Amino acid sequence: MIPRVRIAHLPTPVEALPRLSAVLGGPRLLVKRDDQTGVAFGGNKTRKLEYVIAEAQANGAKTLVTMGGIQSNHCRQTAALARRFGFDCILVLNGQEPEMPSGNLLVDHLFGAEIVWTKRPERNQTFERTFEQAWEAGRRPYKIPLGASNATGALGYVEAMDELVNQGVEADWIIVPSSSCGTLSGMLLGAKLKGFKGKILAVSIDVPVDEMRETTAAMASEASTRFGEKITFRPEEVLVNADYLGAGYAVMGESEKEAIELFAQAEGMLLGPVYTGRAAGGMIDLIRKKFFKPDETVLFWHTGGTPELFADPYAAQLLGKRPLGPAAGQETRK
């Protein structure tokens, strides 16, 4: 049995979006509510961290060390679960420390995470140095990659696809935001193992198509060894659309803003401005371009991120108070 701590509120519901579908003129729309996984405002990283934290426990770790952008949803959920399971937590965040934290950064502080600030080009180096310093200090650190995206973290989305199939959901397409590829690789493997017949289309947040395909195929192949004989995935099996990268990572443009407003006003549902807003904006554009057939069912996988809405600059942008741009301190790549 693969080690796992069970903390997420599962199964997350699948809901119809009839009003949004009507506004857009079809097709039939569903949403998988992984924004409701239950830990610190929820999100997709909780599923992945169930496996990653179990691995950390098995290795006798005492401190979780990870990295991300200033409004990282992954870092928020890692900080929460660190407290839940008795770990210290160090977050290496790229960006400029704001005078007053808001959004996810505020939550990181509430969980007592130690924050190391760095610049985006230096983040990996700072991450490694921070880990080594924690090791030398006897803090028994455990290194969690960006987004908890590795073969271990991907197992959370193998399980998620099993959950979806067991819910009896049939969809022609799944639309999911992707960047570090852990969620996507787990879904790809889970679809093959669990017999899901629909297509999974990743809307890239900041990664070129070829890079995302290669990373996802390699990660899914590695994760498959946990279930027995290795399954080798080819990059061309991974469906990716990178037409909606906008002005860069964490820069909310008109597409994201419109998607957030449409979901809110048609369905009373909140999206985040970085991941789900961008992926939903891409899905909306594809619907308008008649990419999907009228009789098809499209499931949008809501990976969370709503606390980003409460970061001061995003809130101001949504209210039309200032020109569009990156969140305070946020560099234009995660």
C-alpha positions as CSV (number, residue, x, y, z in Angstrom):
1,M,0.0,0.0,0.0
2,I,1.3,3.5,-0.9
3,P,1.7,5.6,2.3
4,R,-0.9,8.4,2.5
5,V,-2.2,10.7,5.2
6,R,-5.9,11.3,4.8
7,I,-6.9,14.9,5.4
8,A,-8.7,16.2,2.4
9,H,-12.5,16.4,2.4
10,L,-13.2,13.8,-0.3
11,P,-14.9,13.2,-2.6
12,T,-15.2,16.7,-3.8
13,P,-18.5,17.4,-5.6
14,V,-19.2,17.6,-9.3
15,E,-21.7,20.3,-10.1
16,A,-23.5,21.4,-13.2
17,L,-23.1,24.9,-14.5
18,P,-26.3,25.5,-16.5
19,R,-26.4,29.2,-16.2
20,L,-22.9,29.7,-17.4
21,S,-23.5,27.2,-20.3
22,A,-26.6,29.2,-21.3
23,V,-24.7,32.5,-21.2
24,L,-22.0,31.0,-23.5
25,G,-24.4,29.1,-25.7
26,G,-23.3,25.6,-24.7
27,P,-21.9,23.0,-24.4
28,R,-23.0,21.3,-21.2
29,L,-20.6,22.4,-18.5
30,L,-19.7,20.7,-15.2
31,V,-17.2,21.6,-12.5
32,K,-15.1,19.4,-10.2
33,R,-14.8,21.3,-6.9
34,D,-11.3,20.7,-5.8
35,D,-11.4,24.2,-4.3
36,Q,-13.4,22.4,-1.5
37,T,-10.7,19.9,-0.4
38,G,-11.0,21.5,3.0
39,V,-7.5,22.6,4.1
40,A,-6.9,26.3,4.5
41,F,-9.4,27.3,1.8
42,G,-8.8,24.1,-0.2
43,G,-7.2,23.5,-3.5
44,N,-5.6,20.8,-5.6
45,K,-2.3,20.7,-3.7
46,T,-4.0,19.1,-0.7
47,R,-4.5,15.9,-2.7
48,K,-0.8,15.8,-3.6
49,L,0.4,16.7,-0.2
50,E,-1.4,13.7,1.4
51,Y,1.2,11.5,-0.3
52,V,4.1,13.9,0.0
53,I,3.7,14.4,3.7
54,A,3.3,10.6,4.3
55,E,6.7,10.3,2.6
56,A,8.2,13.0,4.7
57,Q,6.9,11.2,7.9
58,A,8.4,7.9,6.7
59,N,11.8,9.7,6.3
60,G,11.7,11.1,9.8
61,A,11.5,14.7,8.7
62,K,10.8,17.5,11.1
63,T,10.8,20.5,8.8
64,L,9.1,21.0,5.4
65,V,10.9,23.2,2.9
66,T,9.2,24.3,-0.3
67,M,9.1,27.2,-2.7
68,G,6.8,29.3,-4.8
69,G,5.6,32.7,-5.8
70,I,4.4,35.3,-3.2
71,Q,0.8,34.2,-3.6
72,S,1.5,30.5,-3.9
73,N,-1.5,28.3,-3.2
74,H,0.9,25.4,-2.8
75,C,2.9,27.2,-0.1
76,R,-0.3,28.1,1.7
77,Q,-1.5,24.5,1.8
78,T,1.9,23.2,2.8
79,A,2.1,25.6,5.7
80,A,-1.3,24.5,6.9
81,L,-0.6,20.8,6.7
82,A,2.8,21.4,8.4
83,R,1.0,22.7,11.4
84,R,-1.6,20.0,11.2
85,F,1.0,17.2,11.3
86,G,3.6,18.9,13.6
87,F,6.3,20.0,11.2
88,D,8.1,23.3,11.0
89,C,7.7,25.0,7.7
90,I,10.1,27.1,5.6
91,L,8.8,28.8,2.5
92,V,11.2,30.2,-0.1
93,L,9.1,32.9,-1.9
94,N,10.2,34.9,-5.0
95,G,9.1,38.5,-5.0
96,Q,9.5,41.6,-3.0
97,E,8.2,41.4,0.6
98,P,5.2,43.8,0.8
99,E,4.7,46.2,3.7
100,M,1.4,44.5,4.5
101,P,0.8,40.9,3.6
102,S,-2.6,39.9,2.0
103,G,-4.1,36.9,0.3
104,N,-2.1,33.7,0.6
105,L,0.8,35.5,2.1
106,L,-1.3,36.6,5.0
107,V,-2.4,33.0,5.6
108,D,1.3,31.8,5.4
109,H,2.0,34.2,8.3
110,L,-1.0,33.0,10.3
111,F,0.4,29.5,10.1
112,G,3.7,30.7,11.4
113,A,5.7,29.7,8.3
114,E,9.3,30.9,8.1
115,I,9.7,32.9,4.9
116,V,12.9,33.3,3.0
117,W,12.7,36.0,0.3
118,T,14.5,35.7,-3.0
119,K,14.3,36.8,-6.7
120,R,12.9,34.5,-9.3
121,P,16.2,33.8,-11.2
122,E,17.8,32.9,-7.9
123,R,14.9,30.9,-6.4
124,N,16.2,27.4,-7.0
125,Q,19.7,28.3,-5.6
126,T,18.1,29.9,-2.6
127,F,15.9,26.9,-2.1
128,E,18.9,24.5,-2.1
129,R,20.9,26.8,0.2
130,T,17.9,27.0,2.6
131,F,17.5,23.3,2.7
132,E,21.3,22.8,3.4
133,Q,21.2,25.3,6.2
134,A,18.2,23.6,7.8
135,W,20.0,20.2,7.5
136,E,23.2,21.6,9.0
137,A,21.1,23.0,11.9
138,G,19.8,19.6,12.6
139,R,16.2,20.4,11.7
140,R,15.7,17.2,9.6
141,P,14.3,19.0,6.6
142,Y,12.3,17.4,3.8
143,K,12.4,19.0,0.4
144,I,9.1,19.5,-1.4
145,P,9.4,20.6,-5.1
146,L,7.5,23.5,-6.6
147,G,3.8,22.6,-6.5
148,A,4.5,19.3,-4.8
149,S,4.9,18.2,-8.4
150,N,6.8,14.9,-8.6
151,A,6.0,11.3,-9.0
152,T,4.8,11.1,-5.3
153,G,2.6,14.2,-5.5
154,A,1.1,13.0,-8.8
155,L,-0.4,10.0,-7.0
156,G,-3.0,12.4,-5.5
157,Y,-4.5,12.9,-9.0
158,V,-4.4,9.2,-9.9
159,E,-6.7,8.8,-6.9
160,A,-8.7,11.9,-8.0
161,M,-9.4,10.2,-11.4
162,D,-10.5,7.1,-9.6
163,E,-12.8,9.3,-7.5
164,L,-14.3,10.9,-10.6
165,V,-15.0,7.6,-12.3
166,N,-16.6,6.3,-9.2
167,Q,-18.9,9.3,-9.1
168,G,-20.3,8.1,-12.4
169,V,-19.2,11.3,-14.2
170,E,-19.0,11.0,-18.0
171,A,-17.3,13.9,-19.8
172,D,-16.0,14.3,-23.2
173,W,-13.4,16.8,-22.1
174,I,-11.7,17.8,-18.8
175,I,-10.2,21.3,-18.8
176,V,-7.5,21.8,-16.1
177,P,-4.9,24.5,-15.4
178,S,-1.3,23.3,-15.4
179,S,2.1,24.7,-14.7
180,S,4.4,22.4,-12.7
181,C,2.6,19.4,-14.2
182,G,2.0,17.3,-11.1
183,T,-1.8,17.5,-11.2
184,L,-1.8,16.9,-15.0
185,S,0.6,13.9,-14.9
186,G,-1.5,12.2,-12.2
187,M,-4.7,12.8,-14.1
188,L,-3.1,11.4,-17.3
189,L,-2.0,8.2,-15.4
190,G,-5.2,7.9,-13.5
191,A,-7.3,8.2,-16.7
192,K,-5.4,5.3,-18.2
193,L,-5.5,3.1,-15.0
194,K,-9.1,3.8,-14.2
195,G,-10.5,3.7,-17.8
196,F,-11.7,7.3,-18.1
197,K,-12.7,7.7,-21.8
198,G,-12.7,11.5,-22.1
199,K,-9.9,13.8,-23.2
200,I,-7.9,15.9,-20.7
201,L,-6.8,19.3,-22.0
202,A,-4.4,21.3,-20.0
203,V,-4.5,25.1,-20.3
204,S,-0.9,26.1,-19.6
205,I,-0.4,29.0,-17.2
206,D,3.1,29.8,-18.1
207,V,4.9,26.9,-19.8
208,P,5.4,26.3,-23.5
209,V,3.6,23.3,-25.1
210,D,6.6,21.1,-25.8
211,E,8.1,21.6,-22.3
212,M,4.8,20.8,-20.6
213,R,4.2,17.7,-22.7
214,E,7.7,16.3,-22.0
215,T,7.6,17.0,-18.3
216,T,4.1,15.6,-17.9
217,A,4.9,12.4,-19.8
218,A,8.1,11.8,-17.8
219,M,6.4,12.4,-14.5
220,A,3.4,10.2,-15.3
221,S,5.7,7.4,-16.5
222,E,7.7,7.6,-13.3
223,A,4.6,7.6,-11.1
224,S,3.2,4.5,-12.9
225,T,6.0,2.4,-11.3
226,R,4.2,2.8,-8.0
227,F,1.4,0.6,-9.3
228,G,3.6,-2.2,-10.8
229,E,5.0,-2.4,-14.3
230,K,6.0,0.9,-15.8
231,I,3.7,2.6,-18.3
232,T,5.6,4.8,-20.7
233,F,3.7,7.9,-21.8
234,R,4.8,9.8,-24.9
235,P,4.8,13.6,-25.0
236,E,2.3,13.6,-27.9
237,E,-0.3,11.9,-25.7
238,V,-0.4,15.0,-23.5
239,L,-3.0,17.6,-24.8
240,V,-1.9,21.2,-24.0
241,N,-3.1,24.6,-25.1
242,A,-0.6,27.4,-24.4
243,D,-2.5,30.2,-26.2
244,Y,-3.6,32.0,-23.0
245,L,-0.3,32.8,-21.3
246,G,-1.1,36.5,-21.4
247,A,1.5,38.9,-20.1
248,G,3.1,36.3,-17.8
249,Y,2.7,34.3,-14.6
250,A,0.4,36.0,-12.0
251,V,-0.5,38.9,-14.3
252,M,-4.2,39.1,-14.5
253,G,-5.5,40.3,-17.8
254,E,-8.9,40.9,-19.3
255,S,-9.5,37.2,-20.0
256,E,-9.0,36.2,-16.4
257,K,-11.0,39.1,-15.2
258,E,-13.9,38.2,-17.5
259,A,-13.8,34.6,-16.4
260,I,-13.9,35.5,-12.7
261,E,-16.8,37.8,-13.2
262,L,-18.8,35.3,-15.4
263,F,-18.4,32.4,-12.9
264,A,-19.3,34.7,-10.0
265,Q,-22.3,36.3,-11.6
266,A,-23.7,33.3,-13.5
267,E,-23.0,30.6,-10.9
268,G,-22.1,32.3,-7.6
269,M,-18.6,30.6,-7.8
270,L,-15.2,32.1,-7.2
271,L,-12.1,31.5,-9.3
272,G,-8.5,32.6,-8.6
273,P,-6.8,35.2,-10.8
274,V,-3.7,33.1,-11.6
275,Y,-4.6,29.5,-12.3
276,T,-8.3,28.9,-12.5
277,G,-9.1,32.3,-13.9
278,R,-6.6,31.8,-16.7
279,A,-7.8,28.2,-17.5
280,A,-11.4,29.3,-17.4
281,G,-10.7,32.2,-19.6
282,G,-9.1,29.8,-22.1
283,M,-12.1,27.4,-21.9
284,I,-14.5,30.3,-22.5
285,D,-12.6,31.4,-25.5
286,L,-12.6,27.8,-26.9
287,I,-16.3,27.6,-26.4
288,R,-16.8,30.8,-28.3
289,K,-14.6,29.5,-31.1
290,K,-16.8,26.3,-31.3
291,F,-13.9,24.1,-30.3
292,F,-16.3,21.8,-28.5
293,K,-19.3,20.2,-30.1
294,P,-22.7,21.4,-28.9
295,D,-23.6,17.9,-27.6
296,E,-20.4,17.4,-25.7
297,T,-19.9,17.6,-21.9
298,V,-17.0,19.7,-20.7
299,L,-15.8,19.4,-17.1
300,F,-13.8,22.3,-15.6
301,W,-11.5,21.1,-12.9
302,H,-11.5,23.8,-10.3
303,T,-8.0,23.6,-8.6
304,G,-8.7,26.4,-6.1
305,G,-6.7,29.6,-5.6
306,T,-9.5,31.8,-4.4
307,P,-7.5,33.4,-1.6
308,E,-5.5,35.1,-4.3
309,L,-8.6,37.3,-4.9
310,F,-7.9,39.0,-1.5
311,A,-4.4,40.0,-2.4
312,D,-4.7,43.8,-2.5
313,P,-3.6,44.4,-6.1
314,Y,-5.9,41.7,-7.5
315,A,-8.8,43.1,-5.5
316,A,-8.0,46.5,-6.8
317,Q,-7.8,45.3,-10.4
318,L,-11.2,43.5,-10.2
319,L,-12.7,46.7,-8.9
320,G,-11.1,48.7,-11.7
321,K,-9.1,50.9,-9.3
322,R,-5.7,50.6,-11.1
323,P,-4.1,49.4,-14.3
324,L,-3.7,45.7,-14.7
325,G,-0.4,44.2,-13.6
326,P,1.2,41.7,-11.3
327,A,0.4,41.4,-7.7
328,A,2.5,43.4,-5.3
329,G,5.9,41.9,-5.1
330,Q,5.0,39.2,-7.6
331,E,7.5,38.6,-10.4
332,T,6.0,37.7,-13.7
333,R,6.9,34.0,-13.5
334,K,6.1,31.7,-10.6
